[in-house]
Amino acid sequence: MTITILLLLSLLAANLPWFSERLFYLIPLKGERKALGWSLLELIVLYFLVGMIAIAVERGSIGQVAAQGWEFYAITFSLFIVFAFPGFVYRYLWRKS
């Protein structure tokens, strides 16, 4: 059950940058549209935020955090990018300006 919740949280967090013109839903930006770079920055920050939540859940449920190599982080970041695809499509390919 916990894994399902973490995956759904990751799916939600990966799509958040694409649905608002504000930075982190709080800071209004100058200009009409938020640039792609700001959305990618949000995506990276949200990846680390979800990762910290996952580490806290792992520490709380198992009692220790398993050591991971760079491969683990490359795969999870790639999965996070795949999760972000629906929001990207909505923002840049589907939605009419």
NORLIN-V664139 format. One record per residue. N is the residue number from 1. PSI is psi in whole degrees, 0 to 359 (none if undefined). OMEGA is omega in whole degrees, 0 to 359 (* if undefined). BURIAL is I if it has 24 or more other ideal C-beta (glycine too) atoms within 12 Angstrom, else O. Layout:
<<N,PSI,OMEGA,BURIAL> <N,PSI,OMEGA,BURIAL>>
This chain:
<<1,320,181,O> <2,322,179,O> <3,318,179,O> <4,317,179,O> <5,318,178,O> <6,321,177,I> <7,319,177,O> <8,322,175,O> <9,319,177,I> <10,318,178,I> <11,317,178,O> <12,313,182,O> <13,325,180,I> <14,333,182,I> <15,347,181,I> <16,318,183,I> <17,339,187,I> <18,351,187,I> <19,10,180,O> <20,149,176,O> <21,356,180,O> <22,154,177,O> <23,120,184,O> <24,30,180,O> <25,10,183,O> <26,315,191,O> <27,116,177,O> <28,139,181,O> <29,153,176,O> <30,146,181,O> <31,169,183,O> <32,315,184,O> <33,149,176,O> <34,132,181,I> <35,157,180,O> <36,324,180,O> <37,320,178,O> <38,320,179,I> <39,321,178,I> <40,323,176,O> <41,315,177,O> <42,318,180,I> <43,317,179,I> <44,315,179,O> <45,318,179,O> <46,327,175,I> <47,313,180,I> <48,325,178,O> <49,314,177,O> <50,323,177,I> <51,319,177,I> <52,323,176,O> <53,319,179,O> <54,320,177,I> <55,319,179,O> <56,320,178,O> <57,318,179,O> <58,316,179,O> <59,322,180,O> <60,325,184,O> <61,322,183,O> <62,328,180,O> <63,345,177,O> <64,160,180,O> <65,127,179,O> <66,139,178,O> <67,139,181,O> <68,148,176,O> <69,182,183,O> <70,334,181,O> <71,319,179,O> <72,314,182,O> <73,327,176,O> <74,318,180,O> <75,316,181,O> <76,325,177,I> <77,322,176,I> <78,319,177,O> <79,321,178,O> <80,320,177,I> <81,318,178,O> <82,320,177,O> <83,330,182,I> <84,350,185,I> <85,317,179,O> <86,320,178,O> <87,321,178,I> <88,316,179,I> <89,316,179,O> <90,316,185,O> <91,313,190,I> <92,337,185,O> <93,331,188,O> <94,312,187,O> <95,137,176,O> <96,137,180,O> <97,none,*,O>>
